[in-house]
Amino acid sequence: MTAKLAMFTIDCADPAGLAAFYSELLGMELAHSGDDYAMLTGDGPALGFGRVDGYQAPGWPNEHGSKQYHLDLAVEDIAAAEAIALELGATLADPQPGETWRVLLDPAGHPFCLTSAANWG
């Protein structure tokens, strides 16, 4: 049996707000937005956002194993993508572990990386 990834769902306190952030950052269409759940669609798997009561953002750096995941986002211009992400509500993570990518935190505190699209083929 071979499975196909249909959607990746992210826990958060504000599904509509986090969906709006990623919709702008990734250029994905807002397919559903509500108090408890939101979903984006596009060329690849859907991206979902589910409300969790008492949500706590993962830590950065990941010293205590609290990070649940991170997204690697391939971009043509890291500095330009970073500026857009910051304008949309992301924050720059501290510390930065390297110079060939940027680690940012989305509005719910999840880390994500901006990496050069050239590195992904």
C-alpha positions in Angstrom: 0.0 0.0 0.0 1.2 3.5 -0.9 -0.2 6.5 0.9 -0.3 10.0 -0.4 0.0 13.0 1.9 -3.3 14.8 1.6 -3.0 17.5 4.4 -0.7 18.6 7.1 -2.5 20.0 10.1 -0.9 22.5 12.6 -2.2 22.9 16.2 -2.8 26.5 17.3 -5.0 28.8 19.3 -6.3 30.8 16.4 -6.9 28.8 13.2 -8.3 31.6 11.2 -5.4 34.0 12.0 -2.7 31.4 11.3 -4.4 30.3 8.1 -4.4 34.0 6.9 -0.7 34.3 7.7 0.2 31.1 5.8 -2.2 31.9 2.9 -0.3 35.2 2.3 3.1 33.7 2.9 2.6 30.6 0.7 0.1 32.0 -1.9 -2.4 29.2 -1.0 -6.2 29.6 -1.2 -8.2 29.8 1.9 -10.7 26.9 1.5 -12.3 27.1 4.9 -11.9 29.4 7.9 -13.7 29.0 11.3 -13.2 29.3 15.0 -12.0 25.7 15.4 -10.5 24.8 12.0 -9.1 26.4 8.8 -7.7 24.9 5.6 -5.6 26.1 2.8 -5.4 24.4 -0.6 -2.9 24.8 -3.5 -0.8 22.7 -5.8 0.4 20.2 -3.2 -1.1 18.8 0.0 -3.6 20.9 1.9 -2.5 22.8 5.0 -4.9 22.6 8.0 -5.0 24.5 11.3 -6.8 23.1 14.3 -7.7 25.0 17.5 -6.3 23.4 20.7 -7.5 24.7 24.1 -4.6 25.8 26.2 -2.2 25.8 23.2 1.4 26.5 24.1 3.9 27.5 21.4 6.9 25.2 21.0 10.3 26.4 22.2 13.1 27.7 20.1 15.8 26.5 20.3 14.4 23.0 20.9 16.2 22.4 24.2 13.4 20.5 25.9 11.9 18.5 23.0 8.8 20.8 22.7 9.1 21.5 18.9 6.5 19.3 17.1 7.6 20.0 13.6 9.0 22.7 11.3 8.4 23.6 7.7 11.2 24.2 5.2 10.1 26.7 2.7 12.1 27.0 -0.6 12.4 30.6 -1.8 14.3 32.4 -4.6 15.5 35.3 -2.3 15.8 34.5 1.4 16.1 38.2 2.5 13.1 39.2 0.5 11.0 36.3 1.8 12.1 37.1 5.3 11.0 40.7 5.0 7.6 39.5 3.7 7.2 37.0 6.5 8.1 39.6 9.1 5.6 42.0 7.6 2.9 39.3 7.8 3.5 38.8 11.5 6.4 36.3 11.8 9.4 37.0 14.2 13.0 36.2 13.7 14.1 33.3 15.9 17.1 33.6 18.1 19.6 32.1 17.8 20.1 31.5 14.1 21.8 28.2 13.5 23.4 29.0 10.1 23.9 31.4 7.3 22.3 29.6 4.3 18.7 29.7 5.8 16.6 31.8 8.2 14.6 30.4 11.1 11.4 32.4 11.8 8.5 31.8 14.1 5.0 32.0 12.8 2.4 34.1 14.7 1.5 31.0 16.8 5.2 30.4 17.7 5.9 27.5 15.3 9.4 27.6 13.8 9.8 27.5 10.0 12.9 27.8 7.8 13.4 29.9 4.7 15.9 28.1 2.4 17.2 28.7 -1.0 15.1 27.1 -3.8 18.3 26.3 -5.6 19.2 23.8 -2.9 16.0 21.8 -3.6 16.6 21.0 -7.3 
